[in-house]
Amino acid sequence: MSGFAHIEVESGEPVATIWLNRPEKLNAMSEDMWADLPAAVEQVESDGTTRAVVIAGRGPAFTAGIDVTFLAGLTPRGESQAATARIIHEAVLRLQGTFNRIAGSPLPFIAAVHGYCLGAGMSLVTACDLRVASSDAVFSIRETKMGLTADVGVLQRLPSIVGDAVTAEMALTGDDFDADWALRNGLVSSVHEDAESTLAAAHDLAGRIAVNSPLVIEGIKRMIQANRGRSLSEALETMAQWNSARLVSNDLTEALDAFFSKRPPRYTGT
């Protein structure tokens, strides 16, 4: 199921897969992909059965980043300096919105990375909640080598994943970093032999997440995000506010009934 030119959605209960599907261009993100990825997220959120999502790439790579032809077209010609600044500002915010849609989803997202994960690909995977990689994966904040400051989310999200120093090393050099380096530094949680086994590991991880209450999963995702940039007392207050609104739920009752009945729980997310 899809309806998109270069994004493919495979719905499965309870795990869906969103594929970057432009393999002949190493899944370089064209203009339509930036627009269609949020629509694909909306699709899996609204199907009523998906509890976790895997994002993967068709062909030899996860993604080579933004399509350079599309990138070149973002800079207007013949406009005044003020008009150019406004157009670029609006374009950057629009592109940021693509990955914000993933980060803001109540569903957990897992990136299954093989081959290249360059440039905008780094912003994509850092908008996900978890990342697994194949042994041939290559990670790079490639914008640095192109004379650009990465501007669609990686510099804002990566520090909370790997820390400021590792982020600075990646961003200031623009170098390529392999899967073992990514594992040692916490960018990915596991490394696997090839693309197939990486996808299987991502689906296994998603399945283990999906058996839990959707309310709890969303709460964990929101609280991890809310911790960033807040003091401990502020983060704890946010946690208290969240649970005061959601602790008493049908899912909690179901969990207790299932425990005492010695059966698997059947969560509804209510």
Summary of the structure (lengths in Angstrom):
residues: 270
radius of gyration: 19.5
end to end distance: 27.3
largest distance: 71.4
contacts: 864
relative contact order: 0.11
helix: 53%
strand: 15%
